[in-house]
Amino acid sequence: MKIIVTGGAGFIASHITDAYLKKGHKVAVIDDLSTGFRRNVNPKAKFYKADIRDQAAIAKIFAKEKPEAVNHHAAIAEVVKSLRDPIPTLQVNVLGTTNVLLAFGMHGSGPRRKFIFSSTGGAIYGEPKKIPADESTETSPLSPYGLSKLLDEEVIRFYARHYGFTYLIFRYPNVYGPRQNPKGEAGVVAIFGGLMKEGKQPIIFGDGTKARDYTFVHDIVRANELALKKGKNEIINLGSGKMTTDRMIFDAIASATGYPDEPIFAPYRKGEVYQISIKADKARKILGWKPKTTFKDGVRATMETL
Ligand SMILES: NC(=O)c1ccc[n+]([C@@H]2O[C@H](COP(=O)([O-])OP(=O)(O)OC[C@H]3O[C@@H](n4cnc5c(N)ncnc54)[C@H](O)[C@@H]3O)[C@@H](O)[C@H]2O)c1
């Protein structure tokens, strides 16, 4: 299959690119390298350095590649940044996504054209009354980032109808693993791991009870492989259904690295969800997916690469 992967120089989509190529697919990556790295892009993939906000450039790439599927991961993926300065997040995540959809609608090829998308389970439900959240949980984002993904979901459904392609929207948990940028705002495992390896003291925002559903990147990649064949016009949660607190992460990495000190505790940051986990029963039914990597193994694999 010929697939365009956007954001393929970044953390998650670079692994997806590797997996698609390994399965024998032809992959072209689009990325503006704003948070991604050229070194993450598999040399067997074609690479286009382009901004998804650039309508003419994106249309030209799609007209040349004529992909049968798009796996869309390019985005500004930072909650706190989106609260501080919402316009770039909304421009890239909503209008950029619209550009990708328009280009795919006009230039995609083949009878089974499919658009696969990385939405968020961690930031779309807000603070749900019932945890773990399933797909029927009311959406109530606390940040422009979460809002941008919710808007994207509607835009995707509209253009899929309009152009007659199918879609699969994943609502991700907190994904962690090798290649996650320890200098970024998100990705507590990479951030804590990076700091502790340098002997620097990590900051916990809150009292350490803030919790997320952590899923290893290879499990997320497997769902994206299954998505090429299964799941038609669905919104599907991915996650373990379990909560891991910041304190638990700190302790796991401290014990893996032999870090001797305590964390610094700072006030909670506005817009960040307090506790969430994601129920993935639908992923099991439709895709036959469930996460396989334990948190302990995932942290070890991540630390080896930091
Ligand atoms: N990491 C997580 O836990 C998580 C959770 C939920 C959803 N997601 C979503 O998954 C996707 C990938 O996240 P990630 O953690 O790998 O982040 P990342 O920052 O590593 O990857 C995003 C990539 O998109 C590229 N990009 C950003 N703006 C662009 C633009 N205007 N044009 C072209 N390329 C652009 C960046 O250079 C980067 O390579 C994002 O859409 C994110 O919202 C991630």
The ligand as a Gaussian input file, in Angstrom:
#p B3LYP/6-31G(d) Opt

LIG

0 1
 N        2.507000      11.337000      22.808000
 C        1.312000      11.157000      23.308000
 O        1.171000      10.690000      24.441000
 C        0.078000      11.487000      22.505000
 C       -1.173000      11.315000      23.112000
 C       -2.327000      11.629000      22.366000
 C       -2.215000      12.052000      21.068000
 N       -0.982000      12.220000      20.512000
 C       -0.916000      12.702000      19.141000
 O       -0.031000      11.895000      18.380000
 C        0.641000      12.725000      17.420000
 C        2.140000      12.523000      17.521000
 O        2.572000      12.915000      18.815000
 P        4.078000      12.742000      19.294000
 O        4.039000      12.552000      20.765000
 O        4.770000      11.778000      18.438000
 O        4.619000      14.230000      19.051000
 P        5.888000      14.763000      18.235000
 O        5.962000      16.227000      18.536000
 O        7.076000      13.926000      18.490000
 O        5.433000      14.537000      16.719000
 C        4.709000      15.496000      15.985000
 C        5.428000      15.701000      14.664000
 O        4.665000      16.613000      13.879000
 C        5.558000      17.528000      13.271000
 N        4.819000      18.786000      13.023000
 C        4.375000      19.672000      13.948000
 N        3.773000      20.701000      13.330000
 C        3.847000      20.459000      11.997000
 C        3.418000      21.163000      10.847000
 N        2.802000      22.347000      10.947000
 N        3.652000      20.610000       9.618000
 C        4.295000      19.412000       9.500000
 N        4.744000      18.716000      10.558000
 C        4.514000      19.230000      11.790000
 C        6.689000      17.710000      14.252000
 O        7.887000      18.195000      13.662000
 C        6.829000      16.301000      14.804000
 O        7.761000      15.542000      14.067000
 C        0.173000      14.142000      17.655000
 O       -0.877000      14.417000      16.758000
 C       -0.349000      14.115000      19.064000
 O       -1.343000      15.077000      19.290000
 C        0.166000      11.957000      21.200000

